[in-house]
Amino acid sequence: MTVSSTAGVVREVDGEVAGYLDHLAVERGLSANTLAAYRRDLRRYLAFLAARGVSSAGAVTEALVAEFLASIRTGEDGGAPLSATSAARTVVAVRGFHRFLVLEGRTPHDPAGQVQPPAAPKRLPKAISVADVERLLVATKAPETPAGLRDRALLELLYGCGARISEAVGLAVDDLDRTDGLVRLHGKGDKQRIVPVGSFALAAVEAYLVRGRPALAARGSGSAWLFLNARGGPLSRQSAWAVLAGAADRADLAGRVSPHTLRHSFATHLLEGGADVRVVQELLGHASVTTTQLYTKVSADALREVYVTAHPRALHA
């Protein structure tokens, strides 16, 4: 197809695109920036259709829409490859365009209705090193005060058990089995799991229970929660976040550590130490091992080390 004929094909549906954009501006009130982005997306879509000899929106098939989505990710349509986020916006524009034509009675079917935009990649927090974890744990403020003892116990449990912050602040004293070194965590959907408590975390919790919690509890009216605030009530999720942020700042780790970072580091360090992924799945409380694998991506160096030491043909003779 020549350039002139391609332009002619595009012009046949260009009016429908203009009508759709007018609808978005007037009826939906989209911003000028969003409209400009949709205009660019649909211009690329029309060029793709024209290059395949499609002269009307009614002739578009679901396979063509799917092919367009694949081509904009790779750049095979002649444009720059798009990220998953930009491609998702483009497909939203295309789906909206075809839905508009059906509602307006201009086409009999919607070829894009079942085509899903690509899922944006899940961005995992980076695990911090064991040395950074140790710096964080010793950076609690005024460690021998009741609040300092509490903060150290909280951080030790977050990392030592891979607990979510909501699970940690939701602990009751009776959830902790100090004799056997176990803790009962209440996860999402009120699902419970039993997780071992390491010796460092257990010692920190023991110190808090003996020398810190009684003083905090005396300020309140009695509470079964493990972690208490300055008034003797349950420590809130926001306050626990503040504890972690303060320790991270004092350890020169500000901006690099969140409760989820500690959870990810817990899983990563277990895997790098040789733990089976299904064991880590149980410890994290994931229903699917697929979810666990998102948290437990072993570093390339660790994989290379295992490969070199384990594979019979990995080393040079």
Backbone torsions as a table, in degrees:
resi	resn	phi	psi	omega
1	MET	NA	132.2	-178.7
2	THR	-77.8	166.3	179.5
3	VAL	-60.7	-42.7	-177.4
4	SER	-64.5	-41.4	180.0
5	SER	-69.2	-35.3	176.3
6	THR	-60.9	-44.2	179.3
7	ALA	-62.4	-36.4	179.4
8	GLY	-65.0	-40.5	179.3
9	VAL	-64.0	-43.8	180.0
10	VAL	-59.7	-40.5	-176.7
11	ARG	-65.1	-25.4	-179.1
12	GLU	-64.9	-32.3	179.6
13	VAL	-108.6	0.2	-178.8
14	ASP	-62.3	-35.1	178.3
15	GLY	-65.6	-35.9	178.6
16	GLU	-68.0	-37.4	176.6
17	VAL	-65.1	-42.4	178.7
18	ALA	-61.1	-39.9	177.6
19	GLY	-64.0	-38.9	178.7
20	TYR	-66.5	-42.4	179.7
21	LEU	-66.5	-37.0	175.5
22	ASP	-62.5	-40.7	177.9
23	HIS	-60.6	-42.7	179.8
24	LEU	-64.8	-38.6	-178.3
25	ALA	-72.2	-42.6	-173.5
26	VAL	-87.0	-50.5	-174.4
27	GLU	-82.6	-35.5	-175.7
28	ARG	-99.7	-19.2	177.6
29	GLY	66.4	33.9	179.7
30	LEU	-68.2	152.7	-178.3
31	SER	-70.7	163.3	179.4
32	ALA	-62.8	-38.2	179.6
33	ASN	-65.3	-42.4	179.3
34	THR	-65.7	-42.1	177.8
35	LEU	-61.3	-41.2	179.3
36	ALA	-63.6	-40.1	178.6
37	ALA	-65.5	-43.9	178.1
38	TYR	-62.9	-38.7	179.6
39	ARG	-61.9	-43.5	177.8
40	ARG	-64.0	-42.4	-179.1
41	ASP	-61.6	-45.8	-176.3
42	LEU	-73.2	-30.5	175.0
43	ARG	-63.3	-40.3	177.6
44	ARG	-66.8	-38.0	179.3
45	TYR	-64.8	-44.1	179.7
46	LEU	-64.7	-37.8	176.9
47	ALA	-64.0	-38.4	177.1
48	PHE	-62.1	-46.1	179.9
49	LEU	-63.9	-41.8	-179.2
50	ALA	-62.2	-39.5	-179.6
51	ALA	-64.8	-18.6	178.4
52	ARG	-105.1	12.4	174.2
53	GLY	75.4	18.8	179.6
54	VAL	-86.8	116.5	-172.6
55	SER	-101.0	-9.4	179.9
56	SER	-145.4	153.2	179.8
57	ALA	-64.2	-28.8	179.9
58	GLY	-68.0	-16.8	-179.6
59	ALA	-92.5	-2.0	-179.1
60	VAL	-73.8	136.2	178.2
61	THR	-109.6	163.9	177.5
62	GLU	-61.0	-36.4	179.4
63	ALA	-62.9	-37.1	179.2
64	LEU	-67.0	-41.2	178.8
65	VAL	-62.8	-43.1	179.0
66	ALA	-63.8	-38.6	178.2
67	GLU	-65.1	-39.1	178.0
68	PHE	-61.5	-44.5	179.2
69	LEU	-58.8	-44.2	179.3
70	ALA	-65.4	-37.8	-175.0
71	SER	-70.9	-32.6	-179.4
72	ILE	-76.2	-20.8	175.1
73	ARG	-74.2	-32.9	-176.7
74	THR	-100.3	-17.2	-175.5
75	GLY	84.3	10.8	-177.8
76	GLU	-69.6	-13.7	177.0
77	ASP	-83.2	-0.9	179.0
78	GLY	102.7	-10.7	177.5
79	GLY	-95.6	179.1	178.7
80	ALA	-72.1	140.4	176.7
81	PRO	-59.8	139.0	-178.6
82	LEU	-104.0	149.0	173.1
83	SER	-69.6	167.8	179.0
84	ALA	-59.7	-38.3	-179.0
85	THR	-66.5	-45.7	179.4
86	SER	-68.1	-38.0	178.1
87	ALA	-65.2	-37.7	178.4
88	ALA	-61.8	-42.0	177.4
89	ARG	-62.8	-40.1	179.9
90	THR	-62.8	-43.6	-179.3
91	VAL	-67.6	-35.4	175.3
92	VAL	-60.1	-41.3	178.8
93	ALA	-64.2	-43.1	-179.1
94	VAL	-67.0	-43.6	179.3
95	ARG	-63.5	-41.6	178.2
96	GLY	-63.1	-38.4	179.3
97	PHE	-61.4	-49.3	-178.3
98	HIS	-69.3	-35.4	177.5
99	ARG	-64.5	-39.6	177.9
100	PHE	-60.9	-43.5	-179.1
101	LEU	-64.6	-37.1	178.0
102	VAL	-66.8	-46.2	-178.8
103	LEU	-63.7	-30.9	179.0
104	GLU	-83.6	-3.6	179.6
105	GLY	76.7	17.8	-177.4
106	ARG	-88.6	-23.6	175.3
107	THR	-133.5	149.7	-175.8
108	PRO	-82.6	-18.0	-176.5
109	HIS	-143.8	163.0	-179.3
110	ASP	-110.7	102.0	-177.0
111	PRO	-75.9	-11.8	-175.9
112	ALA	-106.1	-0.8	-173.2
113	GLY	-62.2	-31.9	-177.4
114	GLN	-100.0	0.7	-179.8
115	VAL	-86.4	121.7	-176.4
116	GLN	-94.0	139.3	174.2
117	PRO	-67.8	153.7	-178.6
118	PRO	-66.6	142.8	177.3
119	ALA	-70.7	135.4	176.4
120	ALA	-66.0	139.4	-178.4
121	PRO	-62.5	140.5	178.5
122	LYS	-76.7	123.5	179.9
123	ARG	-92.2	115.2	-179.7
124	LEU	-90.1	144.6	173.5
125	PRO	-67.4	147.4	178.6
126	LYS	-78.6	134.4	175.9
127	ALA	-69.7	140.4	174.2
128	ILE	-92.0	161.3	-176.8
129	SER	-72.5	164.2	176.8
130	VAL	-60.5	-38.4	179.1
131	ALA	-63.1	-40.3	178.0
132	ASP	-67.7	-36.6	175.9
133	VAL	-60.3	-44.1	-179.8
134	GLU	-63.8	-39.3	176.5
135	ARG	-61.8	-41.3	-179.8
136	LEU	-64.0	-44.0	-174.0
137	LEU	-67.3	-30.0	-179.6
138	VAL	-90.0	0.9	-175.6
139	ALA	-96.4	16.9	176.4
140	THR	-66.8	148.0	-175.8
141	LYS	-79.2	135.0	176.7
142	ALA	45.6	66.5	-169.6
143	PRO	-59.5	-22.4	-177.8
144	GLU	-95.7	2.7	173.6
145	THR	-84.3	161.9	177.1
146	PRO	-54.7	-43.3	179.9
147	ALA	-68.6	-37.5	178.9
148	GLY	-65.7	-41.5	176.7
149	LEU	-63.3	-40.2	176.6
150	ARG	-62.2	-45.9	-176.4
151	ASP	-63.4	-42.2	179.3
152	ARG	-64.3	-42.1	178.9
153	ALA	-63.6	-39.8	179.4
154	LEU	-62.1	-49.3	-178.5
155	LEU	-66.5	-38.7	177.9
156	GLU	-61.7	-40.3	179.9
157	LEU	-70.3	-40.2	179.9
158	LEU	-58.5	-45.8	-179.7
159	TYR	-81.0	-41.0	-174.3
160	GLY	-70.4	-21.9	-178.6
161	CYS	-117.0	-5.7	-176.4
162	GLY	65.9	28.3	-174.9
163	ALA	-77.3	145.8	167.6
164	ARG	-69.1	155.5	-178.0
165	ILE	-64.9	-34.2	177.6
166	SER	-66.5	-33.0	178.1
167	GLU	-70.3	-38.0	-178.4
168	ALA	-67.8	-48.1	-178.2
169	VAL	-73.0	-15.4	179.0
170	GLY	-89.1	4.2	-178.4
171	LEU	-75.0	138.5	168.6
172	ALA	-98.4	159.2	179.2
173	VAL	-56.8	-38.0	-177.7
174	ASP	-71.6	-10.4	176.9
175	ASP	-76.2	-12.0	-177.3
176	LEU	-101.7	122.3	174.6
177	ASP	-100.6	95.1	-174.7
178	ARG	-73.9	-23.0	-179.8
179	THR	-70.9	-48.1	-178.0
180	ASP	-94.8	-2.6	179.0
181	GLY	67.5	48.6	-179.2
182	LEU	-130.9	154.4	175.5
183	VAL	-136.0	142.1	177.1
184	ARG	-99.5	114.8	-179.1
185	LEU	-100.4	139.3	178.7
186	HIS	-102.7	104.0	-173.9
187	GLY	-91.2	-160.1	-178.7
188	LYS	-64.9	143.1	-179.1
189	GLY	67.7	22.1	-179.0
190	ASP	59.5	24.7	174.9
191	LYS	-79.0	135.1	-178.3
192	GLN	-106.0	148.4	174.5
193	ARG	-145.1	150.3	178.3
194	ILE	-101.6	125.9	-176.3
195	VAL	-126.0	136.9	175.9
196	PRO	-64.9	148.5	175.9
197	VAL	-111.2	121.8	-179.3
198	GLY	-67.3	165.1	-174.6
199	SER	-63.2	-36.8	-180.0
200	PHE	-67.3	-44.9	178.6
201	ALA	-65.7	-39.7	-179.4
202	LEU	-65.0	-40.3	178.6
203	ALA	-65.5	-39.3	179.6
204	ALA	-66.9	-41.2	178.2
205	VAL	-66.5	-40.0	178.8
206	GLU	-61.5	-44.0	178.9
207	ALA	-62.7	-39.9	178.6
208	TYR	-66.2	-42.7	-178.5
209	LEU	-65.9	-33.6	-176.5
210	VAL	-85.8	-44.2	-170.1
211	ARG	-111.7	-8.6	-176.1
212	GLY	-118.9	-51.5	-173.9
213	ARG	-62.6	-39.6	-179.5
214	PRO	-56.5	-39.0	179.8
215	ALA	-67.3	-38.6	178.2
216	LEU	-70.3	-41.1	-178.6
217	ALA	-63.9	-31.7	-178.1
218	ALA	-65.7	-19.7	-179.0
219	ARG	-84.7	-8.7	-178.7
220	GLY	-113.9	-165.2	-178.0
221	SER	-104.7	18.3	-179.5
222	GLY	99.9	123.9	-177.3
223	SER	-146.8	141.5	179.2
224	ALA	-87.8	-7.2	-177.2
225	TRP	-68.3	146.9	179.6
226	LEU	-70.9	-50.6	-176.1
227	PHE	-99.3	120.2	-176.2
228	LEU	-111.3	153.0	175.8
229	ASN	-89.8	-175.6	-175.0
230	ALA	-65.9	-17.4	179.6
231	ARG	-100.0	5.8	178.3
232	GLY	86.3	4.5	176.4
233	GLY	-94.0	178.4	-179.5
234	PRO	-65.9	138.6	177.0
235	LEU	-67.8	131.7	-178.9
236	SER	-82.4	163.6	177.7
237	ARG	-62.8	-39.4	-179.9
238	GLN	-65.3	-39.4	179.1
239	SER	-67.8	-37.6	177.1
240	ALA	-63.9	-39.2	174.9
241	TRP	-59.0	-42.9	-178.8
242	ALA	-65.2	-36.5	176.7
243	VAL	-59.7	-47.7	-179.6
244	LEU	-65.1	-43.3	-179.0
245	ALA	-62.7	-39.6	178.9
246	GLY	-65.4	-43.0	178.2
247	ALA	-64.8	-40.1	179.6
248	ALA	-63.3	-38.9	179.1
249	ASP	-64.9	-44.1	-179.7
250	ARG	-69.0	-25.6	178.9
251	ALA	-91.6	9.8	-177.3
252	ASP	59.3	36.1	178.3
253	LEU	-119.2	17.8	-177.4
254	ALA	-59.2	136.3	-179.8
255	GLY	83.7	-7.0	-177.7
256	ARG	-111.5	-9.2	-172.0
257	VAL	-128.8	131.5	171.6
258	SER	-135.0	169.3	175.1
259	PRO	-55.7	-35.8	179.3
260	HIS	-69.9	-30.3	175.7
261	THR	-62.2	-43.1	178.7
262	LEU	-63.7	-40.0	179.0
263	ARG	-64.3	-43.1	178.1
264	HIS	-66.1	-39.0	178.7
265	SER	-65.9	-41.0	175.8
266	PHE	-53.5	-50.3	-177.9
267	ALA	-67.5	-44.0	-178.3
268	THR	-63.1	-44.4	-179.5
269	HIS	-66.2	-34.1	175.4
270	LEU	-63.9	-46.2	-179.7
271	LEU	-63.8	-43.3	179.8
272	GLU	-65.2	-23.1	176.5
273	GLY	-86.2	-0.6	175.1
274	GLY	106.3	6.5	-179.1
275	ALA	-69.8	145.8	176.6
276	ASP	-74.2	142.6	-176.3
277	VAL	-61.8	-31.6	-179.6
278	ARG	-73.4	-28.2	173.2
279	VAL	-67.8	-43.7	178.2
280	VAL	-62.8	-36.9	176.5
281	GLN	-56.7	-45.6	179.6
282	GLU	-65.2	-41.5	-178.4
283	LEU	-65.8	-36.2	-179.8
284	LEU	-80.2	-18.6	-179.2
285	GLY	79.6	30.7	178.9
286	HIS	-87.7	139.0	178.0
287	ALA	-73.3	-30.1	-177.2
288	SER	-123.0	139.7	177.8
289	VAL	-67.8	-23.1	177.5
290	THR	-61.6	-40.8	177.3
291	THR	-62.8	-42.0	-179.6
292	THR	-61.1	-38.8	-177.3
293	GLN	-64.7	-23.3	175.2
294	LEU	-69.6	-30.2	-178.8
295	TYR	-86.0	-20.8	-165.8
296	THR	-119.2	44.4	176.2
297	LYS	-75.4	114.5	-178.7
298	VAL	-74.5	143.0	-178.4
299	SER	-62.5	154.9	179.9
300	ALA	-60.4	-35.9	179.4
301	ASP	-65.0	-41.2	179.7
302	ALA	-66.1	-41.5	178.0
303	LEU	-63.2	-42.1	-179.4
304	ARG	-63.7	-39.3	-179.9
305	GLU	-64.1	-43.6	178.2
306	VAL	-63.2	-42.7	-178.5
307	TYR	-62.5	-46.8	-176.9
308	VAL	-64.2	-36.4	-177.6
309	THR	-84.2	-19.0	-173.0
310	ALA	-105.6	-31.2	-173.8
311	HIS	-85.8	131.0	-175.1
312	PRO	-65.7	-20.8	-177.3
313	ARG	-112.4	18.0	-176.5
314	ALA	-81.1	-33.8	-177.4
315	LEU	-94.4	149.0	176.5
316	HIS	-70.0	148.6	179.0
317	ALA	-70.5	NA	NA
